[in-house]
Amino acid sequence: MGKTDLHLYLSFAPVSKSDAMSVSSYQEMLPHLKELGIDRGVLMSCGETKGLLPCGTNEENRRIAEADPEHYAWMCCLDDDRQTETVYDRLAACKQQGAVGIGELTINRRLDDPFLDAIFESAGQLGMPVTFHMSPEEGYSYGVVDEPGLPLLEACLKKHPDTLFLGHSQTFWIEISKDAPKDREGRNQWGKGPVVPGGRVPELFLRYPNLCGDLSANSAGCALMRDPQFGLDFLEQFADRLFFATDMVNAEMVFPLGAWLDEQRDAGRLSRMTYDKICRENAKRVFGV
């Protein structure tokens, strides 16, 4: 991505080194963010305890944001489901400590699970947007689970109209096209080729104003760039509910969507107003950063 005035990136918190994947510290990330033109990062959380993903806990993220508030804000997450009745209080405590949202929600349960339902209800009451990673089935990788066509997500959007849901991952963004695969492996792939109109993601965006999009990693990138004109139309139509993001964990990672957005803006194919909303203004309005 070129030198731009992008404001927001959503990322696993770069707090430590990992044997499985190189994870840069938050200090090490600063030159990389400057090179990419990113003013401020919003750190994603693994939850209350250390999980399998290379990201920080709520407490680790809070400490980073407090140590460098100029460059970092943080989101929280829950992973202890033994006390569903305390979900609201636990999230409220995180918000009081400075959390600007909930995510990345990676609990590998169906979206109609009571614990997830309690998170969504509390999120709406607290005004905390929820970024979720979606998986095609329980026991497969990580992320909240929905069926082909996203019927459980639609039920959540209906039941929790005050909660902002930010969709993320292959299983969510593959549904931008009507011909989205229905098998487990196919649903976990990046989309390719022209988008067939009538996909469930655009349909749900039209029906539910509380559905938003996290434009991070190659999942969102492929959804938009696989069919450039469709992607540009989607960006313009839903400019108020889309958020530029990266999902980076180290200073070597760069995803192509940022440069593509810059190119479309510079060529006049993407309006400056839409670009600014997606890359800065929406983050300021929704996350308060």
Sequence and secondary structure as in RCSB ss.txt:
>XXXX:A:sequence
MGKTDLHLYLSFAPVSKSDAMSVSSYQEMLPHLKELGIDRGVLMSCGETKGLLPCGTNEENRRIAEADPEHYAWM
CCLDDDRQTETVYDRLAACKQQGAVGIGELTINRRLDDPFLDAIFESAGQLGMPVTFHMSPEEGYSYGVVDEPGL
PLLEACLKKHPDTLFLGHSQTFWIEISKDAPKDREGRNQWGKGPVVPGGRVPELFLRYPNLCGDLSANSAGCALM
RDPQFGLDFLEQFADRLFFATDMVNAEMVFPLGAWLDEQRDAGRLSRMTYDKICRENAKRVFGV
>XXXX:A:secstr
  S    EEEEE   S  SSS    HHHHHHHHHHHT  EEEEEEEESS  SSS EEHHHHHHHHHH TTTEEE 
B     S GGGHHHHHHHHHHTT  SEEEE   SBTT HHHHHHHHHHHHHT  EEEEEESSTTSSSSEE  TT 
HHHHHHHHH TTS EEEESHHHHGGGSTT   SHHHHTS   S   S  HHHHHHHH TTEEEEE HHHHHHHHH
SSHHHHHHHHHHTGGGEEE     STT   THHHHHHHHHHTTSS HHHHHIIIIIHHHHHH  
